[in-house]
């Protein structure tokens, strides 16, 4: 499926992934990995893109949505969500 919607800056996603990984390193077992994606949101009141964080872990995998654009997400947002 082609999408002509503007994409989030890859540098923003890399920085947010590093932030998410730092949070995961503190809260999860060794070896857990954080991934971050920018997904389109079509729900009322949601920004055009929201942030999706997934924690890949053998013991307790998890995922969460942040209803803010990746550029607007903070370390506190990530820590509260995971």
N, C-alpha and C positions, 0 to 999 in steps of 0.2 A: 504494500500500500504506500503510495507516494504521499508525502506531507510537505506542504509548502509553508508550514508554520515556522516562525523563527526558532532557532535552536538556542539552547543555553550555551554560553561560552565554555569551551572545554577546560580552560584554566580555572573557572569557578568550580566546576565539578571536581577537578583534581584537588583543589584546596579543601573543598567540603569533604571529600573522601578521606583526606589526611586527618581532618578534624574528627570524622566519624571513627576512623581507625584508632585514634588516640583514646576516644571514649571507650571503644570496645576493648582495647588493651587493658584498661583499668577495670572494667566490669565483667568481662568474660574470661574463660580459660585461655591458656596459651594456644595459639594457632587459629583463633577465631579471626575471620576476615570480614571487613565491612565493605559493602559496595553501595554506590550512590547513583541514582538515575533521575533524570528530569522527565516526567511524564505529563502528557496533556491532561487537563482537568476540565470537564464539561459540566460540572455541578454548579448550581447557583451559588454565588458568593466566593467561589474558588478562583484563584488567579489562573491565567491561561496555562501555566505549567505549575505542577507541584513537585515536591521532592520525595522520592521513595528511597528509604534506607533499608538494606537487607544485611543481616548478620549471618554469615555462613559458619556454622559450628556443628561439630559432631554431637555435642551434648544438648544444646539448646538453641537451635536455629530460630531466628525471629525476623520480622519485618515490620516496618511502620511507615506511615505517610505523614509528611509535614505539609500543611496547607499553606505553604509559602514557596515562592520561587527559590531555587538553589542560591541565587545571588543574595537573597534576603535571609537565608537560614543562618543561625548562629550556633556556636558550640553548645550553648544552653538549650536551644531547641532540640538538638540531636540528643543530648544527655537526657532530657526530660522524656523524649519519645522512646528511647531504647531502655 
